[in-house]
Amino acid sequence: MRPRVSVQDTALRNGNFSLQINPVRSEDAGLYEAQVAYGTEVQSCQVELGVITVTLSPASPVVENEPLLLSCNSSHRASLVETRWFHNGRPVPTSGTFCSLHGALYILRPAMSDAGSWRCQLRYSDNEIISATYNLQILGFDGPTNPVVYAAAGSAAD
């Protein structure tokens, strides 16, 4: 996993045996075990790392009015009960241009207003709730709805 993992040597002296993984990948999910030997004493602990991913299809860049699919997947073993989506912190209604289906959100005609932070929240049968965020960028025209722009002769026009 090198060079994505590190252990802080200075923290080891204080009893901190943390493992840092950056960036985390889907394949990093699983059980991790740390063993520390000091003299004749051996201490160990186990930590399970769960990973959640949000993917975009088709891949970036997203063009205004072209359909897209945001998918949310987790390594959690229980069965998925509910998926909720939030855009810029507000719940997304799954009607009209948004359709949610088993961990995915289909946006039929993305608009410039759909750019921003999208968070999926997965709830499982064991009541575990897991969420992840995706920053969606959309290419499009964010100008006046009327395509006619007037400018005075001799001035600049944008």
Summary of the structure (lengths in Angstrom):
residues: 158
radius of gyration: 23.1
end to end distance: 50.0
largest distance: 87.8
contacts: 342
relative contact order: 0.16
helix: 6%
strand: 48%
